[in-house]
Each structure stands twice: as C-alpha cells, then as structure tokens.
Amino acid sequence: MERIDKATRSRIMASVQSENTKAEIRVRSMAHRLGFRFRLHRKNLPGKPDVVFPSRHIALFVHGCFWHGHDCPHGKRLPVNNADYWREKVRRNRERDMRVQDELLRLGWKPFVIWECEILEGLSQRLVTELAGSGRHG
C-alpha cells in the first residue's frame, strides 16, 4: 500500500525535471572528461536528444528507468495509486521512444540510450565503445 497522499504525490511528480537531470549531468560530465564534445537538447532532431554528438551522428538519450519502463527493478515498480494511469503513461512513453529512434535512423543518426540505472555500472567504458566505435571523427 502506498503511503503518500494524492496531493503529495502530485507535487512530487510535478517537480520531476525533463532536462538537466542529475543522471544527464553525470553522463555529460563523463563524456566531457573522456574528451568527447557535444551539443545539448537539439530541438531540430526528433525527440530532442539529451546529448548530441554531431560529428558522429549520435543522438544520446538518458532515460529514467521509471518513466521509460526499463526492465530493471526501479523501472518495473509502478505507484499503487492510479496504477492503470501509470501503466498507460509508461506504455505511451515507450511507443514514443521507439518512434523517435526510427525517425533518427531514417535521418542517418544513431540513437543511443543510457538508462539511469547504468550510470554507476561501467558507463565510461560503454561511452568510449559507443562513441569511439562510431566510425566518424571530429
């Protein structure tokens, strides 16, 4: 049983950031320390990627596990109150994510998703592998 009243839950959910989250800032900081340069929140690309590596044509999204329905424990946990709403909300987010990735691929961009839960688990090696192995330099 959830122990947070409706007004408190509403206030918490309304305060959730969509840009410049802690997870996003950690990924950007790590990419910068590794020597990769990027742009932020390119509005002219589908989905307005969190981090864009233009010379490599990579569009990176830092997805929150809860909001985007990751299969990790945090992503599988939905609020008890209004569960149908949250299940539908996450389903729509996942559909949108797939549509955005398809659009980016059609435009010649490579979508790259980092999950919030991955940030502490070998992320720097994954960034190096993904960015250095992109076949483009600059």
C-alpha positions in Angstrom: 0.0 0.0 0.0 1.3 3.4 -0.9 1.8 5.8 2.0 1.8 9.1 0.1 -1.4 11.1 -0.1 -2.6 12.3 -3.5 -1.6 16.0 -3.1 2.0 15.0 -2.0 2.3 12.5 -4.9 1.1 15.2 -7.3 3.7 17.7 -6.0 6.5 15.2 -6.3 5.6 14.2 -9.9 5.2 17.8 -10.9 8.8 18.6 -9.7 10.4 16.0 -11.8 12.8 17.6 -14.4 12.8 16.6 -18.0 16.1 18.3 -18.8 19.4 18.7 -17.0 18.6 15.8 -14.6 21.3 14.5 -12.2 21.7 11.4 -14.4 22.0 13.5 -17.6 24.6 15.8 -16.0 26.7 12.8 -14.9 26.7 11.4 -18.4 27.6 14.7 -19.9 30.4 15.2 -17.4 31.8 11.8 -18.1 31.7 12.2 -21.8 33.4 15.6 -21.5 36.2 14.1 -19.2 36.7 11.4 -21.8 37.3 14.1 -24.4 34.1 13.9 -26.4 32.4 17.2 -27.3 28.7 17.6 -27.8 25.6 19.7 -28.0 22.5 19.7 -25.8 18.8 19.2 -26.4 18.9 19.8 -30.2 15.3 20.8 -30.9 15.8 20.2 -34.7 16.1 16.4 -34.1 13.3 14.0 -33.3 12.8 13.6 -29.6 15.1 16.5 -28.7 18.0 14.2 -27.6 19.6 15.0 -24.3 23.2 14.9 -25.7 24.1 15.1 -29.4 27.5 14.3 -30.9 27.1 16.0 -34.3 30.3 14.8 -35.9 29.5 11.2 -35.0 25.8 11.5 -35.8 24.9 10.0 -32.4 21.8 11.2 -30.5 22.1 10.1 -26.9 19.1 9.9 -24.6 19.4 9.5 -20.8 16.2 7.6 -19.8 14.8 7.5 -16.4 14.0 3.8 -15.6 10.6 4.6 -14.2 9.4 7.0 -16.9 10.6 4.9 -19.8 9.7 1.4 -18.5 13.1 -0.1 -18.2 13.2 -3.8 -17.2 15.3 -3.1 -14.1 13.7 -3.3 -10.6 13.1 0.5 -10.5 11.6 0.6 -13.9 9.2 -2.2 -13.1 7.9 -0.5 -10.0 4.7 1.5 -10.6 2.8 3.5 -8.0 0.0 1.6 -6.4 -2.4 4.6 -6.6 -3.8 5.1 -10.1 -1.8 2.1 -11.5 -3.7 2.0 -14.7 -2.8 5.6 -15.5 0.9 5.0 -14.8 0.9 1.7 -16.8 -0.6 3.6 -19.8 1.7 6.6 -19.4 4.8 4.4 -19.5 3.5 2.4 -22.5 3.0 5.7 -24.4 6.5 6.8 -23.5 7.9 3.6 -24.8 6.0 3.8 -28.0 7.2 7.4 -28.5 10.8 6.4 -27.8 10.6 3.7 -30.5 9.1 6.1 -33.0 11.8 8.7 -32.2 14.5 6.2 -32.7 13.1 5.1 -36.0 12.9 8.7 -37.2 16.5 9.3 -36.2 17.7 6.2 -38.0 15.9 7.4 -41.1 17.7 10.7 -40.9 21.0 9.0 -40.7 21.5 9.4 -36.9 22.3 6.6 -34.5 20.1 6.7 -31.3 21.9 5.7 -28.2 20.1 5.1 -24.9 21.7 5.2 -21.5 19.4 4.0 -18.6 19.5 5.8 -15.3 20.5 2.5 -13.6 23.5 2.1 -15.8 25.2 5.3 -14.8 27.1 3.6 -12.0 27.7 0.3 -13.8 30.7 0.6 -16.2 29.2 3.6 -18.1 32.6 5.1 -19.1 33.6 2.0 -21.0 30.2 1.9 -22.7 30.5 5.6 -23.7 34.0 5.1 -25.1 33.0 2.0 -27.0 29.9 3.6 -28.5 31.4 7.0 -29.3 34.9 5.8 -30.5 33.4 3.0 -32.5 31.0 5.2 -34.4 33.3 5.4 -37.4 33.1 9.2 -37.6 35.6 11.5 -36.1 35.7 15.2 -35.2 
